[in-house]
């Protein structure tokens, strides 16, 4: 079982590696806490600073860091985060 600090570190490592693979710095913009873990939403650092829509990422999938295992699970872009939460709980 991991705590929030561990999950945040896992999430930061994940988006740093993802950003490095496409030469684009990324930042966590929102965190949703659930009983089974934390869902992290991210965007480009450029968009976070500028707020300009043209700097916003498209197709970036929020991801879950599971509380039980610390595993990263992609939420996908084919459904809303709310739908992912509902489906994950069932």
Secondary structure, 3 states (H helix, E strand, C coil): CCCHHHHHHHHHHHHHHHHHHCCCCEEEEEEEEECCEEEEEEEEHHHHHHCCHHHCCCCCCCEEEECCCCCEEECCCCCCHHHHHHHHHC
